[in-house]
Structure formats: C-alpha cells, structure tokens
C-alpha cells in the first residue's frame, strides 16, 4: 500500500537538481534579497540629509518611504508574477535587479524632489520582480519535504539586509556630520550610489548562470492509492 510518505519519498528521489546546486542557488538568491532590502531601507537613514539638501517636508519624506515605494511594489508585483509563470525567471530577476540598482543610484544623484520621487518609483518596480521569481525557482529546486527550510533561508534576507542598511547608513551619517551642508549632500549621494550601482554588476553575473528548469506544468501530482 502506498502512503503519502512513500509518495513524498519518491518525489525526493525524482528531483532533477542536486542538493548542492539547489542550495547554491538559494545562497545566490539570499544575497540578492539582502541587496534588495539594503537598497530599500537605507533611505530611512538618509532622512535628515535629504531634508537638508533638497528642502523637503516631513510629508514628502513620508511619500518617499511609503507610497512611492510600497504602492509601485504592490501593483507591479501582480503583472510580474504573471510574467514569472510564462517567461525566464532568471531574466526577470536580472532586469528587475538592474532597474532597482540604477534607480537606487539615481536616488543619490537626484537634484530635485521630483527626480528623487521618480527614482524611488523605479526602486519599487524593480524590487517587485524578486519575490515572485525567487519563490517560483526555489519551489522547482526542492522537493516538498525540503521546501520549507529553503524558503526560510531565503526569507532571512529581509532581516539581514535591513540590519546592514542601518549599519551602513549610520556609519555614513556619522562620518560626514561635521562637514555641514556639503557633507550632508555628499552623504546622501554616496550612500545611495554605493548601495545601488554595484548591484548592477552582481545582476550581470547572476544573468550568466543557467536558468532553473521548471517542473512540468499541467502534470498531475501523484496520488496515494490504497
């Protein structure tokens, strides 16, 4: 008699990807997630430099941290999820990472609030590509009984990236605090550019790696028979 545990064991054996390659891929996705949350959160440490260099209000800062990112991240996550189901997930992550990296760099180079707001829109759209593609790839890399641990490892990227953002932003703010307005502007630009532009090179390296094979669409899951 075949049981559910027997079916799960057979699924483990039938996995086409070796554990070593699967965990290496999760490690790469984790690093990308850390970069994503670093770019997303570092602006919260740049509030005073932004207000001082661009002369914006608290309400405008709230738009940058909330609606400018969150709304575009949520809205564009739906069509990107549709694309993930149909096209190369590797390319979707590559183009999304390239977009948010260049947009994060543009945040540091923005000379007006409007330019900064538009760049922040780009960060939200680009980062919306990561989660749908990453979850889909991890689901194809691991059998069901190993999937929860892999997703848990990937999910730690948010905490690690957020912590690194506060560390980097706090250090940059301390280094230039005594330089007045010129130091404030340099802090804002250097922080955002350093956070964003190096990600473009990492995205290019990720784009060169082979894509994860998809599980067969439409094939029914094995059923336990008495």
N, CA, C and O of each residue as an XYZ file, in Angstrom:
904
protein
N       0.845     -1.192      0.000
C       0.000      0.000      0.000
C       0.889      1.255      0.000
O       1.807      1.368      0.812
N       0.617      2.173     -0.895
C       1.397      3.404     -0.986
C       0.793      4.441     -0.050
O      -0.417      4.668     -0.063
N       1.616      5.053      0.742
C       1.170      6.090      1.652
C       1.660      7.436      1.158
O       2.419      7.527      0.193
N       1.205      8.493      1.848
C       1.645      9.838      1.483
C       3.141      9.986      1.683
O       3.807     10.639      0.878
N       3.697      9.381      2.762
C       5.137      9.463      2.998
C       5.919      8.775      1.882
O       6.992      9.231      1.487
N       5.359      7.659      1.375
C       6.027      6.958      0.282
C       6.071      7.814     -0.971
O       7.094      7.878     -1.653
N       4.944      8.480     -1.277
C       4.891      9.361     -2.441
C       5.883     10.512     -2.287
O       6.555     10.885     -3.249
N       5.978     11.084     -1.066
C       6.917     12.177     -0.838
C       8.356     11.712     -1.016
O       9.188     12.439     -1.560
N       8.649     10.485     -0.551
C       9.998      9.954     -0.715
C      10.333      9.746     -2.179
O      11.455     10.024     -2.602
N       9.366      9.256     -2.969
C       9.598      9.071     -4.392
C       9.821     10.419     -5.079
O      10.622     10.523     -6.009
N       9.107     11.450     -4.616
C       9.289     12.782     -5.193
C      10.683     13.301     -4.918
O      11.293     13.945     -5.771
N      11.203     13.015     -3.697
C      12.566     13.430     -3.376
C      13.574     12.783     -4.316
O      14.505     13.438     -4.785
N      13.383     11.495     -4.589
C      14.313     10.772     -5.439
C      14.267     11.287     -6.862
O      15.287     11.308     -7.551
N      13.075     11.708     -7.316
C      12.894     12.136     -8.701
C      13.364     13.562     -8.954
O      13.309     14.032    -10.091
N      13.830     14.269     -7.909
C      14.261     15.650     -8.094
C      15.424     15.711     -9.080
O      16.406     14.981     -8.947
N      15.295     16.601    -10.079
C      16.285     16.675    -11.150
C      17.498     17.512    -10.764
O      18.514     17.454    -11.455
N      17.428     18.284     -9.692
C      18.502     19.182     -9.297
C      19.183     18.614     -8.058
O      18.521     18.233     -7.092
N      20.515     18.563     -8.096
C      21.246     18.035     -6.948
C      21.147     18.999     -5.772
O      21.009     20.204     -5.986
N      21.213     18.502     -4.530
C      21.135     19.383     -3.360
C      22.200     20.474     -3.366
O      21.943     21.596     -2.930
N      23.385     20.151     -3.856
C      24.457     21.143     -3.871
C      24.098     22.326     -4.768
O      24.273     23.480     -4.376
N      23.603     22.047     -5.950
C      23.212     23.129     -6.862
C      22.017     23.891     -6.305
O      21.946     25.115     -6.419
N      21.075     23.161     -5.699
C      19.879     23.804     -5.149
C      20.250     24.795     -4.045
O      19.756     25.923     -4.037
N      21.110     24.388     -3.120
C      21.488     25.273     -2.026
C      22.394     26.400     -2.494
O      22.364     27.492     -1.926
N      23.196     26.153     -3.520
C      23.987     27.239     -4.086
C      23.068     28.303     -4.693
O      23.311     29.500     -4.536
N      22.029     27.868     -5.377
C      21.080     28.812     -5.968
C      20.350     29.600     -4.885
O      20.131     30.801     -5.039
N      19.971     28.940     -3.795
C      19.323     29.644     -2.696
C      20.265     30.678     -2.085
O      19.835     31.768     -1.706
N      21.545     30.337     -1.991
C      22.525     31.285     -1.459
C      22.620     32.528     -2.335
O      22.676     33.647     -1.827
N      22.637     32.330     -3.654
C      22.681     33.475     -4.573
C      21.430     34.330     -4.415
O      21.517     35.557     -4.351
N      20.264     33.683     -4.351
C      19.011     34.427     -4.182
C      18.975     35.146     -2.838
O      18.432     36.246     -2.739
N      19.549     34.534     -1.806
C      19.616     35.189     -0.498
C      20.460     36.450     -0.567
O      20.078     37.479     -0.010
N      21.600     36.387     -1.243
C      22.444     37.573     -1.384
C      21.726     38.672     -2.156
O      21.839     39.850     -1.818
N      20.987     38.284     -3.193
C      20.215     39.280     -3.945
C      19.140     39.906     -3.059
O      18.897     41.111     -3.133
N      18.494     39.086     -2.217
C      17.467     39.605     -1.312
C      18.073     40.569     -0.302
O      17.465     41.588      0.027
N      19.275     40.252      0.195
C      19.947     41.161      1.129
C      20.214     42.506      0.458
O      19.986     43.558      1.055
N      20.703     42.469     -0.794
C      20.925     43.709     -1.534
C      19.626     44.477     -1.724
O      19.596     45.704     -1.634
N      18.552     43.737     -1.988
C      17.259     44.376     -2.205
C      16.804     45.144     -0.973
O      16.411     46.306     -1.072
N      16.855     44.502      0.181
C      16.408     45.166      1.405
C      17.380     46.258      1.840
O      16.970     47.235      2.467
N      18.654     46.105      1.515
C      19.611     47.172      1.800
C      19.261     48.424      1.014
O      19.223     49.518      1.577
N      19.004     48.275     -0.285
C      18.623     49.423     -1.106
C      17.283     50.008     -0.672
O      17.061     51.216     -0.768
N      16.399     49.147     -0.197
C      15.063     49.594      0.187
C      15.074     50.400      1.481
O      14.350     51.389      1.594
N      15.882     49.992      2.458
C      15.817     50.563      3.788
C      16.818     51.678      4.051
O      16.641     52.453      4.990
N      17.872     51.772      3.234
C      18.922     52.740      3.561
C      18.413     54.174      3.502
O      18.995     55.059      4.129
N      17.333     54.418      2.756
C      16.810     55.780      2.661
C      16.268     56.267      4.001
O      16.209     57.472      4.246
N      15.873     55.337      4.868
C      15.353     55.738      6.179
C      16.444     56.353      7.051
O      16.138     57.095      7.984
N      17.714     56.056      6.763
C      18.832     56.667      7.482
C      19.283     57.961      6.834
O      20.145     58.658      7.369
N      18.705     58.288      5.680
C      19.109     59.482      4.951
C      18.039     60.577      5.032
O      18.041     61.503      4.221
N      17.136     60.478      5.995
C      16.033     61.440      6.067
C      16.549     62.859      6.283
O      16.175     63.772      5.547
N      17.400     63.049      7.280
C      17.895     64.397      7.564
C      18.765     64.943      6.438
O      18.600     66.107      6.072
N      19.698     64.151      5.860
C      20.436     64.676      4.702
C      19.541     65.057      3.529
O      19.796     66.053      2.853
N      18.488     64.268      3.281
C      17.579     64.579      2.174
C      16.826     65.876      2.453
O      16.705     66.733      1.578
N      16.324     66.012      3.673
C      15.581     67.223      4.033
C      16.479     68.456      3.955
O      16.037     69.526      3.535
N      17.739     68.304      4.360
C      18.637     69.452      4.362
C      19.082     69.843      2.958
O      19.203     71.030      2.656
N      19.328     68.849      2.090
C      19.873     69.163      0.763
C      18.798     69.517     -0.251
O      19.052     70.290     -1.175
N      17.596     68.963     -0.093
C      16.533     69.230     -1.066
C      15.432     70.123     -0.508
O      14.573     70.585     -1.260
N      15.446     70.371      0.794
C      14.436     71.249      1.389
C      13.033     70.694      1.328
O      12.100     71.429      1.002
N      12.850     69.417      1.631
C      11.536     68.779      1.554
C      10.918     68.714      2.941
O      11.607     68.840      3.953
N       9.604     68.515      2.968
C       8.858     68.455      4.220
C       8.773     67.020      4.728
O       9.162     66.077      4.040
N       8.254     66.874      5.952
C       8.056     65.544      6.517
C       7.042     64.746      5.709
O       7.187     63.533      5.557
N       6.018     65.416      5.189
C       5.026     64.721      4.365
C       5.662     64.160      3.097
O       5.365     63.034      2.701
N       6.525     64.931      2.467
C       7.197     64.457      1.255
C       8.151     63.306      1.562
O       8.297     62.389      0.753
N       8.798     63.347      2.724
C       9.629     62.220      3.142
C       8.771     60.983      3.345
O       9.174     59.875      2.990
N       7.594     61.172      3.916
C       6.677     60.044      4.094
C       6.273     59.414      2.779
O       6.142     58.194      2.686
N       6.074     60.237      1.758
C       5.757     59.701      0.431
C       6.915     58.868     -0.115
O       6.698     57.815     -0.715
N       8.125     59.332      0.091
C       9.291     58.592     -0.395
C       9.408     57.223      0.265
O       9.692     56.225     -0.399
N       9.190     57.184      1.567
C       9.363     55.943      2.301
C       8.164     55.013      2.202
O       8.304     53.800      2.360
N       6.988     55.573      1.943
C       5.774     54.760      1.935
C       5.193     54.550      0.550
O       5.461     53.539     -0.100
N       4.395     55.512      0.101
C       3.632     55.349     -1.137
C       4.536     55.191     -2.348
O       4.274     54.347     -3.206
N       5.593     55.987     -2.435
C       6.450     55.945     -3.622
C       7.032     54.564     -3.852
O       7.193     54.141     -4.997
N       7.346     53.862     -2.785
C       7.872     52.507     -2.929
C       6.786     51.452     -2.810
O       6.642     50.605     -3.692
N       6.023     51.496     -1.728
C       5.068     50.428     -1.435
C       3.988     50.258     -2.487
O       3.655     49.130     -2.848
N       3.430     51.362     -2.989
C       2.356     51.265     -3.970
C       2.851     50.633     -5.265
O       2.201     49.739     -5.807
N       3.978     51.084     -5.755
C       4.505     50.535     -7.005
C       4.998     49.106     -6.821
O       4.888     48.289     -7.735
N       5.536     48.800     -5.654
C       5.967     47.433     -5.363
C       4.776     46.482     -5.388
O       4.864     45.391     -5.952
N       3.669     46.886     -4.783
C       2.497     46.015     -4.719
C       1.798     45.887     -6.070
O       1.428     44.786     -6.478
N       1.618     47.001     -6.757
C       0.874     46.988     -8.016
C       1.635     46.218     -9.091
O       1.041     45.406     -9.801
N       2.919     46.455     -9.219
C       3.691     45.797    -10.272
C       4.035     44.362     -9.923
O       4.446     43.601    -10.799
N       3.877     43.971     -8.659
C       4.115     42.579     -8.303
C       3.148     41.623     -8.980
O       3.503     40.474     -9.242
N       1.936     42.072     -9.269
C       0.931     41.204     -9.902
C       1.277     40.893    -11.359
O       1.338     39.716    -11.716
N       1.505     41.889    -12.216
C       1.882     41.540    -13.596
C       3.231     40.849    -13.686
O       3.436     40.024    -14.576
N       4.157     41.162    -12.786
C       5.442     40.470    -12.814
C       5.253     39.004    -12.439
O       5.914     38.132    -13.005
N       4.363     38.724    -11.495
C       4.052     37.331    -11.172
C       3.488     36.591    -12.378
O       3.788     35.415    -12.582
N       2.683     37.266    -13.170
C       2.142     36.663    -14.391
C       3.284     36.354    -15.367
O       3.291     35.301    -16.004
N       4.237     37.265    -15.479
C       5.383     37.031    -16.363
C       6.255     35.879    -15.862
O       6.784     35.106    -16.661
N       6.403     35.766    -14.552
C       7.215     34.693    -13.978
C       6.665     33.326    -14.362
O       7.433     32.389    -14.580
N       5.352     33.205    -14.445
C       4.738     31.930    -14.811
C       4.973     31.555    -16.265
O       4.759     30.403    -16.643
N       5.407     32.500    -17.086
C       5.456     32.258    -18.528
C       6.825     32.465    -19.170
O       7.082     31.942    -20.254
N       7.694     33.212    -18.523
C       8.966     33.548    -19.150
C      10.125     33.224    -18.209
O       9.916     32.782    -17.079
N      11.328     33.448    -18.683
C      12.533     33.101    -17.933
C      12.609     33.877    -16.620
O      12.642     35.108    -16.615
N      12.634     33.152    -15.523
C      12.726     33.799    -14.215
C      14.102     34.423    -14.013
O      14.222     35.459    -13.360
N      15.129     33.807    -14.562
C      16.471     34.357    -14.465
C      16.545     35.738    -15.116
O      17.130     36.661    -14.551
N      15.961     35.878    -16.289
C      15.978     37.168    -16.969
C      15.123     38.200    -16.238
O      15.467     39.382    -16.211
N      14.006     37.759    -15.643
C      13.153     38.684    -14.904
C      13.904     39.241    -13.698
O      13.833     40.438    -13.422
N      14.626     38.377    -12.977
C      15.424     38.855    -11.851
C      16.528     39.785    -12.333
O      16.811     40.800    -11.696
N      17.154     39.441    -13.459
C      18.234     40.271    -13.993
C      17.746     41.673    -14.336
O      18.340     42.665    -13.911
N      16.667     41.752    -15.102
C      16.170     43.072    -15.495
C      15.623     43.839    -14.291
O      15.806     45.053    -14.194
N      14.951     43.135    -13.369
C      14.456     43.814    -12.178
C      15.585     44.338    -11.307
O      15.516     45.461    -10.807
N      16.625     43.529    -11.124
C      17.757     43.956    -10.303
C      18.508     45.100    -10.957
O      18.957     46.020    -10.273
N      18.649     45.054    -12.262
C      19.293     46.153    -12.975
C      18.512     47.448    -12.797
O      19.093     48.511    -12.578
N      17.170     47.347    -12.893
C      16.331     48.535    -12.755
C      16.442     49.137    -11.368
O      16.646     50.343    -11.229
N      16.309     48.299    -10.327
C      16.333     48.892     -8.990
C      17.733     49.368     -8.606
O      17.865     50.293     -7.806
N      18.779     48.754     -9.161
C      20.132     49.219     -8.868
C      20.385     50.600     -9.472
O      20.896     51.499     -8.803
N      20.021     50.752    -10.739
C      20.192     52.047    -11.384
C      19.289     53.103    -10.748
O      19.678     54.264    -10.622
N      18.082     52.698    -10.348
C      17.169     53.641     -9.703
C      17.686     54.060     -8.331
O      17.557     55.222     -7.948
N      18.274     53.111     -7.583
C      18.842     53.457     -6.278
C      20.015     54.424     -6.446
O      20.173     55.359     -5.660
N      20.837     54.193     -7.478
C      21.907     55.143     -7.758
C      21.379     56.509     -8.158
O      21.945     57.538     -7.789
N      20.269     56.511     -8.930
C      19.661     57.776     -9.340
C      19.098     58.536     -8.144
O      19.042     59.766     -8.163
N      18.680     57.815     -7.103
C      18.198     58.499     -5.897
C      19.294     59.382     -5.305
O      19.033     60.497     -4.853
N      20.530     58.866     -5.315
C      21.630     59.649     -4.774
C      22.035     60.811     -5.648
O      22.559     61.807     -5.150
N      21.801     60.702     -6.959
C      22.195     61.759     -7.885
C      21.083     62.765     -8.144
O      21.298     63.748     -8.852
N      19.893     62.536     -7.581
C      18.751     63.415     -7.838
C      19.023     64.811     -7.290
O      19.497     64.967     -6.164
N      18.720     65.820     -8.096
C      18.937     67.214     -7.681
C      17.650     67.895     -7.249
O      17.687     68.985     -6.679
N      16.506     67.263     -7.515
C      15.214     67.799     -7.091
C      14.386     66.683     -6.466
O      14.667     65.497     -6.640
N      13.359     67.100     -5.733
C      12.492     66.109     -5.102
C      11.752     65.281     -6.136
O      11.535     64.088     -5.926
N      11.364     65.884     -7.243
C      10.642     65.150     -8.289
C      11.519     64.040     -8.864
O      11.048     62.922     -9.074
N      12.775     64.339     -9.114
C      13.685     63.313     -9.625
C      13.855     62.185     -8.606
O      13.890     61.010     -8.972
N      13.960     62.548     -7.339
C      14.109     61.539     -6.286
C      12.872     60.674     -6.191
O      12.980     59.463     -6.000
N      11.694     61.272     -6.321
C      10.445     60.514     -6.249
C      10.336     59.531     -7.412
O       9.942     58.380     -7.219
N      10.686     59.983     -8.625
C      10.635     59.102     -9.782
C      11.631     57.948     -9.651
O      11.332     56.816    -10.029
N      12.809     58.245     -9.116
C      13.799     57.180     -8.909
C      13.309     56.178     -7.881
O      13.556     54.979     -8.003
N      12.617     56.672     -6.876
C      12.068     55.767     -5.858
C      10.986     54.876     -6.449
O      10.852     53.718     -6.052
N      10.211     55.402     -7.394
C       9.255     54.561     -8.124
C       9.986     53.394     -8.792
O       9.538     52.249     -8.733
N      11.114     53.704     -9.425
C      11.877     52.669    -10.117
C      12.396     51.601     -9.176
O      12.439     50.426     -9.539
N      12.793     51.992     -7.967
C      13.239     51.004     -6.981
C      12.110     50.046     -6.646
O      12.321     48.837     -6.556
N      10.903     50.588     -6.459
C       9.763     49.736     -6.132
C       9.410     48.768     -7.248
O       9.136     47.595     -6.992
N       9.414     49.251     -8.486
C       9.088     48.382     -9.623
C      10.145     47.294     -9.785
O       9.809     46.128     -9.993
N      11.414     47.669     -9.691
C      12.472     46.683     -9.866
C      12.468     45.612     -8.792
O      12.624     44.429     -9.095
N      12.291     46.009     -7.542
C      12.330     45.035     -6.461
C      11.096     44.136     -6.452
O      11.120     43.062     -5.852
N      10.023     44.561     -7.106
C       8.829     43.710     -7.191
C       9.081     42.440     -7.983
O       8.288     41.501     -7.912
N      10.173     42.396     -8.738
C      10.456     41.215     -9.566
C      11.081     40.075     -8.772
O      11.009     38.921     -9.194
N      11.692     40.378     -7.635
C      12.495     39.363     -6.955
C      11.662     38.270     -6.296
O      11.886     37.087     -6.554
N      10.721     38.638     -5.465
C       9.989     37.627     -4.678
C       9.233     36.623     -5.537
O       9.381     35.422     -5.308
N       8.418     37.051     -6.527
C       7.718     36.040     -7.335
C       8.664     35.084     -8.047
O       8.435     33.875     -8.056
N       9.724     35.617     -8.641
C      10.663     34.762     -9.371
C      11.437     33.857     -8.429
O      11.642     32.681     -8.731
N      11.874     34.389     -7.286
C      12.665     33.594     -6.351
C      11.849     32.461     -5.753
O      12.333     31.332     -5.675
N      10.625     32.737     -5.330
C       9.786     31.681     -4.755
C       9.485     30.595     -5.783
O       9.463     29.410     -5.451
N       9.256     30.998     -7.024
C       8.993     30.024     -8.076
C      10.213     29.153     -8.339
O      10.083     27.942     -8.516
N      11.392     29.755     -8.365
C      12.615     28.991     -8.611
C      12.911     28.031     -7.461
O      13.281     26.880     -7.693
N      12.749     28.498     -6.224
C      13.027     27.641     -5.078
C      12.061     26.460     -5.037
O      12.448     25.352     -4.665
N      10.810     26.694     -5.416
C       9.838     25.603     -5.436
C      10.212     24.523     -6.442
O       9.879     23.355     -6.240
N      10.896     24.889     -7.517
C      11.337     23.911     -8.511
C      12.678     23.282     -8.147
O      13.037     22.234     -8.684
N      13.411     23.908     -7.249
C      14.715     23.384     -6.856
C      14.626     22.303     -5.782
O      15.492     21.431     -5.707
N      13.586     22.353     -4.951
C      13.497     21.467     -3.801
C      12.210     20.644     -3.837
O      11.171     21.130     -4.284
N      12.281     19.412     -3.372
C      11.058     18.622     -3.215
C      10.220     19.172     -2.068
O      10.736     19.921     -1.238
N       8.946     18.820     -2.004
C       8.058     19.413     -0.984
C       8.562     19.279      0.446
O       8.407     20.210      1.237
N       9.157     18.154      0.795
C       9.565     17.958      2.183
C      10.815     18.733      2.562
O      11.173     18.771      3.739
N      11.492     19.355      1.598
C      12.668     20.186      1.864
C      12.404     21.660      1.580
O      13.285     22.498      1.774
N      11.213     21.976      1.127
C      10.933     23.320      0.628
C      10.860     24.356      1.751
O      11.322     25.482      1.570
N      10.295     24.003      2.898
C      10.102     24.983      3.972
C      11.426     25.559      4.462
O      11.532     26.765      4.685
N      12.438     24.705      4.632
C      13.742     25.190      5.090
C      14.361     26.137      4.076
O      14.905     27.175      4.453
N      14.287     25.793      2.792
C      14.867     26.649      1.752
C      14.176     28.013      1.723
O      14.845     29.039      1.600
N      12.854     28.034      1.834
C      12.131     29.308      1.859
C      12.473     30.103      3.112
O      12.556     31.331      3.064
N      12.674     29.411      4.239
C      13.052     30.103      5.459
C      14.412     30.762      5.346
O      14.607     31.875      5.833
N      15.355     30.082      4.704
C      16.685     30.666      4.497
C      16.580     31.910      3.621
O      17.187     32.937      3.924
N      15.819     31.820      2.545
C      15.652     32.974      1.654
C      14.990     34.141      2.387
O      15.346     35.298      2.163
N      14.037     33.843      3.253
C      13.310     34.899      3.952
C      14.178     35.672      4.931
O      13.835     36.797      5.294
N      15.303     35.093      5.371
C      16.181     35.823      6.287
C      16.850     37.023      5.621
O      17.413     37.878      6.304
N      16.792     37.087      4.299
C      17.407     38.208      3.596
C      16.833     39.552      4.005
O      17.548     40.554      3.989
N      15.542     39.595      4.376
C      14.935     40.861      4.767
C      15.549     41.393      6.057
O      15.853     42.582      6.152
N      15.734     40.525      7.050
C      16.317     40.956      8.322
C      17.785     41.328      8.173
O      18.233     42.332      8.726
N      18.538     40.517      7.422
C      19.965     40.804      7.249
C      20.164     42.095      6.460
O      20.988     42.933      6.827
N      19.401     42.252      5.370
C      19.526     43.460      4.568
C      19.132     44.708      5.333
O      19.781     45.748      5.214
N      18.051     44.606      6.132
C      17.643     45.761      6.937
C      18.702     46.144      7.959
O      18.974     47.327      8.163
N      19.304     45.141      8.607
C      20.352     45.420      9.587
C      21.561     46.078      8.941
O      22.118     47.031      9.486
N      21.971     45.573      7.774
C      23.113     46.165      7.075
C      22.818     47.599      6.640
O      23.707     48.450      6.652
N      21.565     47.864      6.256
C      21.202     49.222      5.840
C      21.364     50.199      6.995
O      21.895     51.294      6.810
N      20.914     49.814      8.180
C      21.050     50.708      9.338
C      22.511     50.888      9.732
O      22.920     51.978     10.132
N      23.296     49.819      9.617
C      24.715     49.932      9.945
C      25.432     50.860      8.967
O      26.180     51.747      9.378
N      25.198     50.651      7.666
C      25.873     51.462      6.653
C      25.412     52.910      6.693
O      26.226     53.829      6.604
N      24.094     53.113      6.830
C      23.579     54.479      6.876
C      24.046     55.231      8.105
O      24.383     56.412      8.021
N      24.068     54.555      9.251
C      24.533     55.215     10.457
C      26.001     55.589     10.393
O      26.407     56.652     10.864
N      26.799     54.697      9.802
C      28.233     54.994      9.666
C      28.459     56.183      8.736
O      29.261     57.067      9.040
N      27.758     56.207      7.607
C      27.927     57.316      6.662
C      27.487     58.635      7.276
O      28.126     59.665      7.060
N      26.404     58.613      8.038
C      25.904     59.839      8.665
C      26.905     60.362      9.691
O      27.108     61.572      9.797
N      27.525     59.472     10.438
C      28.497     59.884     11.451
C      29.760     60.465     10.816
O      30.347     61.410     11.343
N      30.176     59.896      9.680
C      31.411     60.334      9.044
C      31.338     61.768      8.524
O      32.333     62.492      8.533
N      30.143     62.170      8.070
C      30.050     63.490      7.424
C      29.252     64.484      8.242
O      28.949     65.572      7.752
N      28.902     64.143      9.477
C      28.058     65.020     10.269
C      28.717     66.381     10.511
O      28.023     67.393     10.616
N      30.025     66.411     10.599
C      30.702     67.668     10.900
C      31.045     68.513      9.690
O      31.665     69.566      9.839
N      30.663     68.085      8.495
C      31.047     68.821      7.283
C      29.991     69.799      6.786
O      30.155     70.377      5.712
N      28.931     69.995      7.524
C      27.909     70.953      7.120
C      27.112     70.501      5.915
O      26.944     69.303      5.682
N      26.618     71.467      5.147
C      25.737     71.165      4.013
C      26.439     70.344      2.945
O      25.826     69.456      2.352
N      27.713     70.621      2.688
C      28.419     69.858      1.662
C      28.555     68.401      2.087
O      28.397     67.491      1.273
N      28.847     68.190      3.355
C      28.948     66.821      3.842
C      27.613     66.101      3.800
O      27.562     64.907      3.503
N      26.533     66.810      4.094
C      25.196     66.210      4.060
C      24.841     65.765      2.654
O      24.359     64.650      2.454
N      25.077     66.630      1.679
C      24.776     66.264      0.300
C      25.634     65.094     -0.154
O      25.150     64.188     -0.833
N      26.911     65.114      0.221
C      27.792     64.018     -0.158
C      27.364     62.708      0.490
O      27.445     61.648     -0.130
N      26.908     62.783      1.733
C      26.428     61.590      2.435
C      25.245     60.981      1.716
O      25.186     59.767      1.521
N      24.289     61.831      1.317
C      23.103     61.316      0.638
C      23.468     60.676     -0.682
O      22.993     59.585     -0.997
N      24.300     61.338     -1.453
C      24.642     60.821     -2.776
C      25.521     59.580     -2.699
O      25.286     58.600     -3.407
N      26.525     59.624     -1.847
C      27.418     58.471     -1.739
C      26.689     57.255     -1.204
O      26.937     56.137     -1.656
N      25.794     57.455     -0.249
C      25.066     56.318      0.318
C      24.190     55.638     -0.696
O      24.209     54.412     -0.806
N      23.416     56.407     -1.446
C      22.503     55.806     -2.413
C      23.246     55.213     -3.606
O      22.895     54.135     -4.087
N      24.271     55.916     -4.082
C      25.006     55.404     -5.233
C      25.749     54.132     -4.866
O      25.730     53.159     -5.620
N      26.406     54.132     -3.711
C      27.140     52.940     -3.286
C      26.215     51.765     -3.048
O      26.600     50.616     -3.264
N      24.996     52.042     -2.604
C      24.048     50.964     -2.379
C      23.504     50.408     -3.685
O      23.210     49.216     -3.775
N      23.366     51.261     -4.705
C      22.689     50.826     -5.912
C      23.556     50.326     -7.036
O      23.317     49.232     -7.549
N      24.554     51.085     -7.439
C      25.267     50.773     -8.666
C      26.044     49.457     -8.638
O      26.040     48.759     -9.652
N      26.713     49.071     -7.542
C      27.396     47.778     -7.571
C      26.461     46.595     -7.791
O      26.909     45.529     -8.214
N      25.171     46.765     -7.513
C      24.218     45.667     -7.716
C      24.081     45.318     -9.190
O      23.756     44.184     -9.541
N      24.334     46.313    -10.061
C      24.208     46.050    -11.491
C      25.229     45.008    -11.942
O      24.914     44.157    -12.773
N      26.427     45.065    -11.414
C      27.428     44.059    -11.765
C      27.030     42.682    -11.234
O      27.203     41.673    -11.918
N      26.500     42.648    -10.022
C      26.047     41.370     -9.476
C      24.895     40.801    -10.303
O      24.803     39.588    -10.493
N      24.025     41.672    -10.789
C      22.917     41.208    -11.624
C      23.430     40.610    -12.924
O      22.882     39.617    -13.403
N      24.463     41.191    -13.497
C      25.020     40.650    -14.734
C      25.614     39.265    -14.506
O      25.474     38.381    -15.352
N      26.281     39.070    -13.355
C      26.827     37.742    -13.053
C      25.708     36.733    -12.862
O      25.819     35.589    -13.304
N      24.632     37.148    -12.206
C      23.500     36.232    -11.993
C      22.829     35.888    -13.327
O      22.328     34.777    -13.503
N      22.819     36.838    -14.261
C      22.174     36.623    -15.552
C      22.919     35.584    -16.376
O      22.304     34.913    -17.205
N      24.230     35.430    -16.173
C      25.008     34.473    -16.955
C      24.804     33.040    -16.492
O      25.153     32.111    -17.221
N      24.255     32.833    -15.317
C      24.083     31.475    -14.813
C      22.875     30.821    -15.477
O      21.916     31.509    -15.826
N      22.909     29.492    -15.657
C      21.779     28.816    -16.299
C      20.512     28.916    -15.478
O      20.548     28.962    -14.249
N      19.390     28.947    -16.178
C      18.099     29.062    -15.510
C      17.736     27.748    -14.841
O      18.221     26.684    -15.225
N      16.875     27.837    -13.833
C      16.402     26.643    -13.132
C      15.314     25.984    -13.967
O      14.371     26.661    -14.374
N      15.415     24.676    -14.237
C      14.360     24.017    -15.017
C      13.041     24.034    -14.268
O      12.996     23.834    -13.054
N      11.975     24.275    -15.004
C      10.650     24.290    -14.398
C      10.127     22.879    -14.219
O      10.476     21.964    -14.966
N       9.285     22.725    -13.213
C       8.541     21.473    -13.099
C       7.510     21.430    -14.205
O       7.111     22.475    -14.719
N       7.076     20.248    -14.577
C       6.161     20.125    -15.710
C       4.817     20.755    -15.390
O       4.131     20.348    -14.453
N       4.454     21.752    -16.179
C       3.160     22.387    -15.994
C       2.043     21.465    -16.468
O       2.093     20.893    -17.557
N       1.053     21.345    -15.623
C      -0.117     20.563    -16.015
C      -0.026     19.110    -15.655
O      -1.024     18.400    -15.785
N       1.132     18.610    -15.202
C       1.220     17.207    -14.844
C       0.615     17.008    -13.467
O       0.981     17.731    -12.541
N      -0.296     16.057    -13.291
C      -0.963     15.894    -12.017
C      -0.006     15.384    -10.958
O       0.929     14.639    -11.254
N      -0.249     15.793     -9.718
C       0.557     15.332     -8.607
C       0.240     13.860     -8.329
O      -0.897     13.430     -8.518
N       1.243     13.077     -7.879
C       0.990     11.679     -7.624
C      -0.013     11.499     -6.484
O       0.036     12.220     -5.487
N      -0.902     10.554     -6.635
C      -1.941     10.312     -5.650
C      -1.644      9.035     -4.896
O      -1.185      8.048     -5.472
N      -1.912      9.064     -3.604
C      -1.739      7.857     -2.810
C      -2.879      6.893     -3.092
O      -4.050      7.270     -3.043
N      -2.533      5.653     -3.386
C      -3.546      4.642     -3.680
C      -3.537      3.576     -2.594
O      -2.470      3.191     -2.116
N      -4.699      3.100     -2.203
C      -4.752      2.052     -1.187
C      -4.207      0.738     -1.725
O      -4.175     -0.259     -1.004
